[in-house]
Amino acid sequence: MAGQGNANRRKGAFWEQKAAEYLQEKGYQIVGKNFHSYYGEIDLIARQGKYLVFVEVKYRREGAAVHPLESIGWAKQRRICKTAAYYCLRHNYPEGTPCRFDIIGILGDAFFHIEDAFPYS
């Protein structure tokens, strides 16, 4: 069983790196990866202009039953928001720092990027 978890983690890391490269090509500056807290994990943290951007990356193989963008529900959004607040606190970002939550869905080799995908809650 542990081998499967490691394989999934390697696959996740591969697609998160591809997503980071995609964002860099669009002018984003990656400032963090795989930030963990009690609440959960944020895959990528980037700067774009005035925004600190927290990015969730979801990959699905071609022909998957559920599109990757459909797999991030309300509970996951809440965990990401709480983790983002903790990140800002730990890294001394001032209150009121403009933050945004983006999703990158990868289906096969196709990238789908939704900026400001959900509000801070």
Secondary structure, DSSP 4 states (H G I P E B T S, - for coil): -HHHHHHHHHHHHHHHHHHHHHHHHTT-EEEEEEEE-SS-EEEEEEEETTEEEEEEEEEE-TT-SS-GGGG--HHHHHHHHHHHHHHHHHTTPPTT--EEEEEEEEETTEEEEETT-S---
